[in-house]
Amino acid sequence: MPVLAGGHQAQAEPVLTASVHESKEIVHQLKELPEDMPRFLFDSGLVFQYPDAIRGIYVTGHSAGGSKFSQLINLIDQTDLNAMVIDVKDDFGNLTYMPEKTSPYYGISKQYIKDPVAMLEQLQKKNIYPIARVVVFKDSVLAQQKPEWSFQDGSSVWKNGRGESFVNPFMKEVWDYNVNIAIEAAKLGFQEIQFDYVRFPEGFENKDAALTYSQGEYGQLKQDNVQKRVTAVTDFVAYAKEKLKPYGVKVSVDIFGYTATLPEAPGIGQNFSKISSHVDVISSMIYPSHWTAYFGIDKPDLKPYELITEYAKLEKKKLEELKNSPVSRPWLQDFTASWLGSGNYKKYGKEDVEAQIRALQDQGINEYLLWNAGNNYTKGVDYTP
């Protein structure tokens, strides 16, 4: 019989208990299960303890399946880090491991991770908490395979300035395609699904009218296109959370940091408060290098402590307004943003990473993730300064 979190057994039927009275009459009492209790809970066989607070690093499929993996495990072993966010579906739309040949995702696998179960068993032994990153609507592979699920520019699939294509958040088929990948990751033993690129393409409001695409059932809504985008993105998050309930995983979403500073970011369809209401964890990407002169800080990359502090104050107020607020676990910067040009950036090192962590801690936020695209993390950092 499936076991629910906390060791209670899931009952498939209402429970009948009998009590015998002196008159020998048997009185049956029907005890109803709570409606939101899952009737079935999947057990991967792997057991992970949620740490005191997640302090994690980003790990690509290449790194997870290559020689760098042992280096990253050693980094976590020797420090207060305790979690990995591992690409399961990457920024191009590829699955990073090879599923069964019967899987509908067999054709999109790059098999960077040769044996995902063995990898997760290794993480279990090391008490490293595994989070599966699933890139959702940025998906060049699916866009080319299913142009009707994408945005078309004339007779071809639209691409942004970096040559990347997106699939259409209005399409329920796209939702299921991604949610089913997340379910497979949960079955493998990942403890959390982190959805990234849960949005329309950047600047979509400027190209909306020029592209051909379906609004699906959202076309019937009496909303303008801006609000339809917000509704579709929010609905996807709520749908994914519901579908993943039987698998006992937490659900998190990566979101642009600036969305917390606005009522919503309607071009891309992200509303910070609405998305936050449907997840266990919200992970704002608040890299100092990615801000303009917000919060009165002219060159934010030069002031990591000040920038993170101001953001955290604002986010705290937003989350306090919610009935069910998620855990805040922002993405922090462990890379150097030289593209900002001389005088606008600095080489990020130990002090700068620690300054960001300390800024979060000073505002009562104890969870965070570190981003470095090549997984080359700064040495000698105190992760609980």
Secondary structure, DSSP 8 states (H G I E B T S, - for coil): --B-TTS-B--SS-EEEEEE-TT--EEEEEE---TTS-S-----S------SS-EEEEE-HHHHTSTHHHHHHHHHHTSS--EEEEEEE-TTS-EEE---TTSTTGGGEEEEES-HHHHHHHHHHTT-EEEEEEE-SB-HHHHHH-GGGB-EETTEE---TTS--BB-TT-HHHHHHHHHHHHHHHHHT-SEEEEE--S--TTGGGTGGGSB---GGGGGSSS-HHHHHHHHHHHHHHHHHHHHGGGT-EEEEEEEGGGGGSS-BTTTTB-HHHHHTT-SEEEEE--GGG--SGGG-SSGGG-HHHHHHHHHHHHHHHHHTSSS--EE--EEE-S--GGG-TTT-----HHHHHHHHHHHHHTT---EEEE-TT----TT--S--
